[in-house]
Amino acid sequence: MDIHLHDAGTLGHFEYEMILERIHAFGLQGKVNIAHGFALSTVPASRQESLLKELGEAGVLWSTVAPVGSARLPLQLMKNNSVRLGLGTDGIRDLWSPYGDGDSRRASRRA
């Protein structure tokens, strides 16, 4: 399951709590990806490490970009708590805009 999150602050933190609750309720350990998840950098430091521990134990995968205008994700804490991380982009050949078709093979031939 891929959950695309952009909310920050209290709302973003609440969303992580709800995701963890549902992972445990429905046996989704190892089957959830959080895309972007910029709110992690706004979670209070006093809660950040324990939240990452819970996410790591639930087998959550994280995929994100290098966000412009957002605080950095706590990469070392994520690694220390076994939160798997993937990096990429969704702004050059994304499939939901009218620009391009998502075929990176064709784009590489034009370059």
N, C-alpha and C positions, 0 to 999 in steps of 0.2 A: 504494500500500500504506500503510495507516494502522497505526502501531505505538503503542500506548497504554502509556506508561512512568510509573511512580511511584517506582521504586527510586532510592535516593540513594547517595551515597558511592562506594565501590569497585565495588559491583555495578552501579550506574547507569553509571559510567564504562566498565566492561567491556562493558555492553550497547551503548553508542555505538560502541565499537571493532568489535564483532561486526556491527552494522548497517552500518557503513562497509565492512567486509570483504565482506559479502554484496551490497551495492549494486554494488561493483566486479566481483565474481565473476559476477553475473547481469545486468549491464547495466541496472541500475535507476536510473541517474542521472535526477533530475528526477521520479521516480515514488514517492517515499517521503515520508510525513508522520510526524513524531514528535508525538504528542499529549501534552501536559503536559510531560514531560521535565524534571522538577524537579531531577534529578541534575546538570544542567549547572551550577547554582549551587554545587555541592559539588565539582566537578572542581578540582584544584589550579590556582592561578593560572598556574603555570609551564606547564601543559598546556592551559589553557582556550582561549587564542587560537589555538594550532595546531589544536586539535580543531575549533573553529568554522571555521577556514579550510578544513579537509577537508570538513566538512559543507556549507559554502557551495559548494565546488567540485563536490560530488556532487549539488547541486541539492535538498538536503533542505529541505522546508517544515516549519515549526514551528507548531503550534496549541496554545494554552494558555489558562489562566485566571489571574487574579490570585490566587496561592496564599496561603492563610491558614496561618501557621505555618511557612512555607518561606522560604528566602533568595530574594531577587529574582534573576530571570534577568538575565544581563549584556546588556541590550537594545542598548546602543551597540556592544558588541563583535559582537553578532549582525548588526547593521546594517552595520558596517564590513567584515564578512566575507561579505556577500551571503546571509545566512541569512534567507529570507523568513519573516515572522511573522504569524500571525493570532490574534486574541484573541476569546474568547467565554466561554460558561458551559455547564456540563453539569449544573447542579444545580437548575434551576427547572422545566423541562419535559423531563426526560430520558426517553428511550424505553425504558430498561431497568428503570424502577421502576414500581410500581403507580399512580403519581400522574400523571394527565394522559395525553394521547395524542400529544404532540409537535406539535399543530396550533397554531402561534403566531397564526394568524388568529382562531381561536376564542377563544384566551386574551385577545387584544386587545379583543374585543367585550365580554368580561366585565369588563374593567378600567374 
